[in-house]
């Protein structure tokens, strides 16, 4: 080793000054090349790091519609989300390139280039996020969009930690498009119910200022669900779209606006009306047009629509106008197809709050507010009480005794009629058992039943279970169903009637003569009793046509092996006349009104 060192020193001692200079240049060149190599590797490593970061950012931000950009302190692009690439039309090799954009930002009526805007509003790590809401971004001369801009910072390893700018641009035009879609009906693209609520205040103000009438007209295409089942969903939707297109033509009149609120319901607002009749004529013209304009496969479809109209000031408080229009429509639909009802306060004064009744129904049973009354049915030849009809009564804590025609229809709409029917059956069977134990005269009790109860599919089994539970003869009860309801689904009604008869219970066809009034229907139903409705008896003493109808029903029923009950007997003359026709049983206020059980028992003791 000493020999090598000595030899190296000898060589160095022989090098001239010029040779030193040459050697220094060579060494510097080698060092520069080495440094360049290291720098290249460092940049390559940095680029790989950035690309890896890019993949992470890409997954995180590309799910969002917001455009995100990250710039280095030297204004080079570290990251741009797909949304930012699309928004600013960045080239594919933007990574690590200086950020340059021709886009402009408008803040406080002043335009500035996006680059300039970022530089001037760059923040330090100590500042909070800067937000610039609802400003304008100009991508090109013909392309301006509303945006929210957010500026913030983030620390990134490059390779050591540096503070980078984060720019987020939220495109509000898409949000506006989505918002606009929220206010359109998806099928017909007419303004929807949400738009109604937005527009009504302006209509109300206009009505106040101009002191003219304002009408809200709700129309509902009749029986569209049934029609949909016949012609198919696509054709039914075509009907709605064609009707919507027709209604839209009416908006050429500046005083008319049209909305598709939901399903088959359309709302029209009409301002500057001068009379109620003018509103009615407006709807009648639509009904005439609807009846003629739709054909399918060459077959003309006769379409009808019901309408409810509320008019300010005739219909009352302007703030309740829409509610009143819905009430009027419900009334029109109840009266049949192609009807028009105008809400007038004197016709819609309700003695009972339906919402209150609906709310009180479930608890009313547990509180014992319902009670079964009995109206006697007498044998015509000797006027002895041989049967009774069970009738439900509701003694409400606020309203007192509520008429059945008020709450029964409400219960049918809500489905509560099923629970109420089970309660009535249980109460009647309990009472029948008490009369049996205390040796009261045996009588049949008729119970009204709705198709809603029967269509649960468990009605027959429930009756069988209760008869077994109370250990009663099935012949002690009869079930009554009205003629009109029975005809809604003949096959289904006959099926359940036959199943009930197998249990041994009786069947009665109630209100006969009010619905189809066709004698041919009598032979279709396995009924034991036919009850002739009160409407055919009210004027029987003077109306010869009613006399002939009642006689014919009695004769036909007897021919088919059925018994007849005539309802609505009010006096002795009715008793004598109808008895002379061969009627079997009579029922009405001439004999007794419906009675609570303790009073009814006096008649059969």
Secondary structure, 3 states (H helix, E strand, C coil): CHHHHHHHHHHHHCCCHHHHHHHHHHHHHHHHHHHHHHHHHHHHHHHHHHHHHHHHHHHHHCCCCCEEEEECCCCEEEEECHHHHHHHCCCCCCCCCECCCCCEEEECCEEEEHHHHHHHCCCCCCCCCEEEEEEEEEEECCEEEEEEEEEEEEEEECCCEEEEEEEEEEEHHHHHHHHHHHCECCCCCCECHHHHHHHHHHHHHHHHHHCCEEEEEEEEECCHHHHHHHHCHHHHHHHHHHHHHHHHHHHHCCCEEEEEEECCEEEEEEEEECCHHHHHHHHHHHHHHHCCCCEECCEECCCCEEEEEEEECCCCCHHHHHHHHHHHHHHHHHHCCCCEEECCCCCCCCCCCHHHHHHHHHHHHHCCCEEEEEEEEEECCCCCEEEEEEEEEEEECCCEEECHHHHHHHHHHHCCHHHHHHHHHHHHHHHHHHHHHCCCCCCEEEEECCHHHHCCCCHHHHHHHHHHHHCCCHHHEEEEEEHHHHHHCHHHHHHHHHHHHHHCCEEEEEEECCCCCCHHHHHHCCCCEEEECHHHCCCCCCCHHHHHHHHHHHHHHHHCCCEEEECCCCCHHHHHHHHHCCCCEECCCCCCCCEEHHHHHHHHC
